[in-house]
């Protein structure tokens, strides 16, 4: 829930403060994905990393389309969708990187506990 909720909150904040996704969305997407990686089991790590780009794209699409339905009618929806993917790629990469950093930290901590425990 955190992995989806925070990016949506960030997307809404950015949409209300100006057109398009910005810093609030990027921070919330990375934070949400990082928290999801921190809270899930080892088996869930793959899903968090793999789903993070889809969550970013989904949050962008839902908020952008909801706020600008008149802008994305007919063939303009396909153009808008391509724009969301291209412009959202850095945020997708940052969110996946945040999850990977959290996972690496968890692995290192678990190994240290096993060595000292």
KAJO-V847870 format. One record per residue. N is the residue number from 0. PSI is psi in radians with two decimals (* if undefined). D_LAST is the distance of its C-alpha to the last C-alpha in Angstrom with 1 decimal. Layout:
BEGIN
n,psi,d_last
N,PSI,D_LAST
N,PSI,D_LAST
END
This chain:
BEGIN
n,psi,d_last
0,-0.69,32.9
1,-0.71,31.5
2,-0.45,32.0
3,-0.70,35.7
4,-0.82,36.5
5,-0.78,35.7
6,-0.65,37.6
7,-0.73,40.5
8,-0.81,40.5
9,-0.69,40.5
10,-0.72,43.3
11,-0.76,45.4
12,-0.84,45.0
13,-0.68,46.1
14,-0.67,49.0
15,-0.49,50.3
16,-0.14,50.1
17,2.97,51.9
18,2.44,52.4
19,2.98,49.5
20,2.55,45.7
21,-2.53,44.4
22,-0.74,41.6
23,-0.73,40.6
24,-0.81,40.3
25,-0.79,38.2
26,-0.78,35.8
27,-0.65,35.5
28,-0.79,35.0
29,-0.76,32.2
30,-0.78,30.6
31,-0.74,31.0
32,-0.71,29.6
33,-0.75,26.6
34,-0.69,25.9
35,-0.72,26.4
36,-0.58,23.8
37,-0.55,21.3
38,-0.32,22.2
39,2.95,22.5
40,3.00,20.4
41,-0.70,19.8
42,-0.46,23.0
43,-0.23,24.8
44,-0.79,24.1
45,-0.75,27.0
46,-0.66,29.3
47,-0.83,28.6
48,-0.79,29.3
49,-0.58,32.3
50,-0.30,33.8
51,-0.74,33.7
52,-0.62,37.0
53,-0.65,38.6
54,-0.76,37.6
55,-0.83,39.0
56,-0.76,42.2
57,-0.78,42.6
58,-0.74,42.2
59,-0.84,44.7
60,-0.81,47.1
61,-0.84,47.1
62,-0.79,47.6
63,-0.80,50.0
64,-0.74,52.1
65,-0.66,52.2
66,-0.39,53.3
67,0.87,55.8
68,-0.63,57.2
69,-0.45,60.6
70,-0.39,59.2
71,0.92,57.6
72,2.48,60.5
73,-2.32,61.6
74,-0.27,60.7
75,-0.36,59.1
76,-0.73,56.1
77,-0.73,55.3
78,-0.76,55.8
79,-0.72,53.6
80,-0.75,50.9
81,-0.69,50.9
82,-0.72,50.8
83,-0.68,47.7
84,-0.86,45.8
85,-0.86,46.8
86,-0.42,46.4
87,-0.18,43.1
88,-0.78,41.5
89,-0.67,40.0
90,-0.67,38.4
91,-0.79,37.1
92,-0.72,35.5
93,-0.70,34.0
94,-0.77,32.5
95,-0.68,31.0
96,-0.69,29.7
97,-0.75,28.1
98,-0.75,26.3
99,-0.67,25.1
100,-0.79,23.8
101,-0.73,21.8
102,-0.77,20.5
103,-0.77,19.5
104,-0.75,17.7
105,-0.72,15.7
106,-0.79,14.9
107,-0.78,13.8
108,-0.73,11.6
109,-0.72,10.0
110,-0.69,9.6
111,-0.68,8.1
112,-0.70,5.4
113,-0.63,5.1
114,-0.59,5.7
115,-0.15,3.8
116,*,0.0
END
